[in-house]
Amino acid sequence: MEGSVFTPSLEGMKHVRSDREELLSKPFLDVCKHILPILDKFGAAMAVVKSDIGGNISRLESQYSSNTAKFNYLFSFVQAEVETKTAKSSASCTNALLWLTRAMDFLVELFRNLHEHQDWSMAQVCTDSYGKTLKKWHGWLASSSFAIAIKLAPDRKKFMEVIGGTGDIYADMDNFCTTFSPILREIHKFLASVGLDGLKAS
């Protein structure tokens, strides 16, 4: 494989904005999709997270495909649902975007921890990342499930070898976190501006 597992996402991020700097739906979803193969390398520890991310991407992609012109821009999903007062529905695209962004927050934090704390075990990396991101939005059941799943996390050294490829994995990881974080912050800021950033898991 040319480069590391982060190479497709890093390439994809060059296309997530329009000429007017607006976030584009399809390129953003593609970047998120490129992360899924990395989660496969975690095995069972990330199965729930992967399934959650995949489901939210599918919901948004399906809506995008229904009218590519209308949903070309990422925030158009939310604007359409705010107008029809369906944004807070658990089956809404707004909800899918919110939880997709939160899951990506978790992954950015996880990769940042792997990069910055190279002496930490994989369990430490995952637990710290979860505590800083998803935990506050999860109820007791989801938190308990996560704690159990983390026990299945792979050995850190083996994991890094598997995802390395031919690139500089730590440099790519750092580049991914640095480039993707502002995009996620922008999505949160927009969702907050329409009063939809605080929805919790049921």
N, C-alpha and C positions, 0 to 999 in steps of 0.2 A: 504494500500500500504506500502510495506517495504521501509524504507528510504524516501527520498524526491523526488520531480520530477527530480532532478538533478542526482539521483543515476544511471539510465541507461547510461547517457552520461559519468559520471565519470568512470564507469566500462568499457565503450567502449574505452575511451582514453588510457587505458592500452594496447590496441592492435593496435594502429594506426601506430606504427613503426615496420619495419622489423628488423631482427637481425643486419642489417647494418645501422640501424637508418633512413632508408628511409621511407617517408610517404606512407602508403598503401591506395589505392583508396576506397575500400569497407568499411573498418573500419572507415575512415574519414567521408564518406557520412552517415554512420550509426549514428555516433555521432551527426552530424548536424540534422538528422531525429529525433533523440530523443529529440531535443529541440522544435520541432513543437507542441507537446501537451501543452507545457508551453505557447506558443503563443495563443493557443485556449482560455486560461484563461483570456487573454486580451480582448477577444471578437472582436468587429468591429474595435477597434483601431489598431490592428495588422493584419487585414485581408489581406491587400495588401502586407505587408512584408512576411507573411506566404505563400501567393500564389507565390511570387517571389522566395522565398527560395525553395519551393516545386518544382517549375518548373525547377530551375537550378539543383537541385538534380536529378530530373527525366532525364534531358538531359545527365548528366554525367553517371548515372546508365545505361541508354540505350546504350551508347557508350561502357561502361565497359563490359556489357553483350555480346556485339558483338564480343569481343575478350578478355576474362579475363586474358589470359597470357600476351598479349601485353599491356593491360591497368591496370596491377596489381598495378603499382606505380602511385601515384597521378600526378606527373609531366609528365608522359608519354603522357597524353592527349595533353598537351601544346607542347611537343617536336614533336609529330606527325603532329600537325597543323602548327608549325613553318616551318617544312620541306615542307609542301604542300602550304605554304603561305596563309593559311585560318584562322590563329589565330585571326586576327582582325575583322573577320566577326561577325555580331551581333548574328548569330546563331551558333557560334563556341562553343566548349567545354571550350576553354580558357576563353571566355567571361562569360560562366556559372560559371566557377571556380572563376574568378575575382569577380563577383557580389555576389556569395555565400560567399566568404571570407569577402567582405565588409559588407554584412548583418550580418555575425557573429561578425565582429568588433563592429557593433552597439549593438548587443545583449550583448556582453561581457561588453561593457561600461554601458549599461542599468543595468545589474545585479550588476556591480561594484558600480554604484550610489545607487542602492537600499541597498547594503550592507554598504557603507561608509556614506551615508547621510540619516539616518533613520528618519530625521525630514522633508525630502522633500516630496512634494505631487507627485503623479504618473505623473502628467503633467510636473512638473519640471524635474523629473528623465528622462522622455522620450525626452523632448526638449533639455536638456543638452547633452544627449547621441547622439542625431541626429546631433546636431551642431558640435560635435567633430569627427563624422565619416562620415555618408552618405551625409550630406548637400553639401559638396564641390564637390561631383560628380553628384549631381542632378541639373537639370534645374529648371526654375521657376515653371513649372507645377507640377513636382514631389514634390518640396518643399511645394507648396501651399496645395497639397493633403495631405501631411503628417501633416501639421499644423491643417488641419480640422479633420483628423483622431484622433489626440492626444486629441482633445476635448471629444472623446468617451472613453478615458482611464478609467479603473475601479478604484474604491476607493482603495487606497493603502492597508489599513488594511484588507479589505475583500480579496484582491488579495493574500496577504501573507498567510492568513488563508487557502485559497483554495489550494495553492501550497505546503503547509507545510508538509503534510504526517506525517510519524513517525520519520523522521530524524531531525537533527539540520539544519534548512533551511539556516540560514545565514552562517554557517560554510561550507555547501555544495556549496552555491553560490560563496563564496570566493575561495573555492578549484577549482571550475569550471573555474573561471576567471583566476586564477593563472596558471592552467594547460593548458588551451586552448590558451591563449594569445601567448605563444612562437610558437605554431604550426601555428597560423595565420600569425605571423611575418615572419616565414620561407617561407610561401607561397607568401607573398608580395615581399620578398627579391628575390625569384626565378623569379617571374613575372617581377620584375624590371630589373633583369639581362638579360632578353630577350626583354626588352623594351616594356612590355605590362601591366605595372601597372598603367598607367595614362589614360586609356580609360574612356571617360565620357559617361553618358547616352545621347541618341540621343534626 
